[in-house]
Amino acid sequence: MRITIGYIIESLGYVVGAQGLLGFVSRTFFGAEWGWLHKIVELPSPAHLGVVAGGAVLVLGGMRLRKTPDPQSAA
């Protein structure tokens, strides 16, 4: 179960990070709105980098959760 939850968290992190990156690049270089994030909340361009960082934290947390040994299998 721990592995499945890790994959879910990691996948969510990739989506969140990609949306933050799309929002930052589109506003900074093109003056447009890309992705889905702008439909949920209106953020300034630098805040999108925080969303990218949050996505990276989710990815790393999911990877760490997947690779942590299961305490039930050690018994």
HELIX and SHEET records of a PDB file:
HELIX    1   1 ARG A    2  VAL A   25  1                                  24    
HELIX    2   2 SER A   26  PHE A   30  3                                   5    
HELIX    3   3 LEU A   37  ILE A   40  1                                   4    
HELIX    4   4 SER A   45  LYS A   67  1                                  23    
HELIX    5   5 PRO A   71  ALA A   74  1                                   4    
END                                                                             
